Amino acid sequence: MLLATIDSAQEKYRITDIVWDQGEEDLSANTDGRAYAQMFRSLVKSVRAHGVSAPIYISIATRCSLDAWSSVNAIADAQRQLPDAQLGIFAGIDTDSLMGPLDRYDDCHLAASGQIKAAGAWAKILHKGKS
């Protein structure tokens, strides 16, 4: 689905940045950190094979269910290790630390205040990448 969306978008637009904010489900499914990193690198290869050379920004995004969540986890560790300038992969925002309890309406998904915080943080990173 992602690659079809990329192909369709490229018919009319030039993709300038890719934001990857995902990982909560991987943590709750106990995905191995090495497996997460391998799957992400495979995704990057596929995106590049479809002609997209834009920088890819990866978030630290694992927080879902405040009762059982810990900031020390395999997925967040993998996400922190994935940026690689030679591959065009850069650090995105850290939603795990940026969001407070009121920024998630169900202890997982972003409420309006969380969306505003995330949008502002992304705007700073993407603007900085163009400076």
C-alpha positions as CSV (number, residue, x, y, z in Angstrom):
1,M,0.0,0.0,0.0
2,L,2.8,2.4,0.9
3,L,4.6,1.8,-2.4
4,A,1.4,2.2,-4.4
5,T,0.8,5.5,-2.6
6,I,4.3,6.7,-3.4
7,D,4.0,5.7,-7.1
8,S,0.7,7.5,-7.3
9,A,2.0,10.6,-5.6
10,Q,5.1,10.8,-7.8
11,E,2.9,11.1,-10.9
12,K,2.1,14.7,-9.8
13,Y,4.5,15.6,-7.0
14,R,8.1,15.4,-5.9
15,I,8.4,13.8,-2.5
16,T,10.7,16.0,-0.4
17,D,10.6,14.3,3.0
18,I,9.3,11.1,4.5
19,V,8.2,11.1,8.2
20,W,8.0,7.6,9.8
21,D,6.2,7.7,13.1
22,Q,5.4,4.1,14.0
23,G,6.4,1.5,16.6
24,E,3.8,1.3,19.3
25,E,2.2,-1.9,17.9
26,D,5.7,-3.4,17.5
27,L,6.4,-2.9,21.2
28,S,3.1,-4.3,22.3
29,A,3.6,-7.3,20.0
30,N,7.1,-7.9,21.5
31,T,8.8,-7.4,18.2
32,D,12.6,-8.0,18.5
33,G,14.6,-4.7,18.1
34,R,16.9,-6.3,15.5
35,A,13.8,-7.5,13.5
36,Y,12.3,-4.0,13.7
37,A,15.5,-2.4,12.4
38,Q,15.8,-5.0,9.6
39,M,12.2,-4.4,8.5
40,F,12.7,-0.6,8.6
41,R,15.9,-0.9,6.4
42,S,13.9,-3.1,4.0
43,L,11.2,-0.5,3.8
44,V,13.9,2.2,3.1
45,K,15.3,0.0,0.3
46,S,11.9,-0.4,-1.2
47,V,11.2,3.3,-1.1
48,R,14.5,4.0,-2.7
49,A,13.8,1.4,-5.4
50,H,10.7,3.4,-6.3
51,G,12.8,6.4,-7.1
52,V,12.4,8.4,-3.8
53,S,15.7,9.9,-2.7
54,A,14.1,12.2,-0.1
55,P,15.3,12.2,3.5
56,I,13.5,9.8,5.8
57,Y,12.9,10.9,9.4
58,I,12.2,8.2,12.0
59,S,10.5,9.0,15.2
60,I,10.9,7.4,18.6
61,A,7.4,6.2,18.9
62,T,6.6,3.3,21.3
63,R,4.4,4.7,24.0
64,C,1.0,3.1,24.2
65,S,-0.8,2.2,27.4
66,L,0.9,4.2,30.1
67,D,0.4,1.5,32.7
68,A,2.7,-1.1,31.1
69,W,5.0,1.1,29.0
70,S,8.7,1.8,29.8
71,S,10.9,4.3,28.0
72,V,13.7,1.6,28.0
73,N,12.6,-0.8,25.4
74,A,13.9,-2.7,22.3
75,I,11.9,-0.7,19.7
76,A,13.0,2.7,21.0
77,D,16.6,1.5,21.1
78,A,16.3,0.3,17.5
79,Q,14.7,3.6,16.4
80,R,17.6,5.6,18.0
81,Q,20.2,3.5,16.2
82,L,18.6,3.7,12.7
83,P,19.5,7.2,11.6
84,D,22.3,7.0,9.0
85,A,23.1,10.1,7.0
86,Q,24.7,8.0,4.2
87,L,21.4,6.3,3.7
88,G,19.4,9.5,4.0
89,I,17.8,8.4,7.4
90,F,17.6,11.0,10.1
91,A,16.3,11.3,13.6
92,G,12.7,12.5,13.8
93,I,10.8,13.6,16.9
94,D,10.6,11.6,20.1
95,T,6.9,11.3,20.8
96,D,7.6,9.1,23.8
97,S,9.2,11.9,25.7
98,L,7.4,14.8,24.1
99,M,3.9,13.8,25.1
100,G,2.4,14.1,28.5
101,P,-0.5,11.9,29.8
102,L,-3.1,14.5,28.7
103,D,-1.6,14.6,25.1
104,R,-3.0,11.1,24.5
105,Y,-6.8,10.7,24.6
106,D,-6.7,6.9,25.3
107,D,-3.2,6.5,26.7
108,C,-2.0,5.7,23.2
109,H,-3.3,7.9,20.3
110,L,-2.7,11.6,20.2
111,A,-5.3,14.1,21.5
112,A,-5.5,17.5,19.9
113,S,-2.8,18.9,22.3
114,G,-0.5,16.0,21.3
115,Q,-1.1,16.6,17.6
116,I,-0.2,20.3,18.0
117,K,3.0,19.4,19.9
118,A,3.9,16.8,17.3
119,A,3.2,19.1,14.3
120,G,5.3,21.9,15.9
121,A,8.2,19.5,16.6
122,W,8.1,18.1,13.1
123,A,8.0,21.5,11.6
124,K,11.2,22.5,13.4
125,I,13.0,19.3,12.2
126,L,11.8,19.6,8.6
127,H,12.6,23.3,8.5
128,K,16.1,22.7,10.0
129,G,16.7,20.0,7.3
130,K,16.1,22.6,4.6
131,S,18.4,25.3,6.1
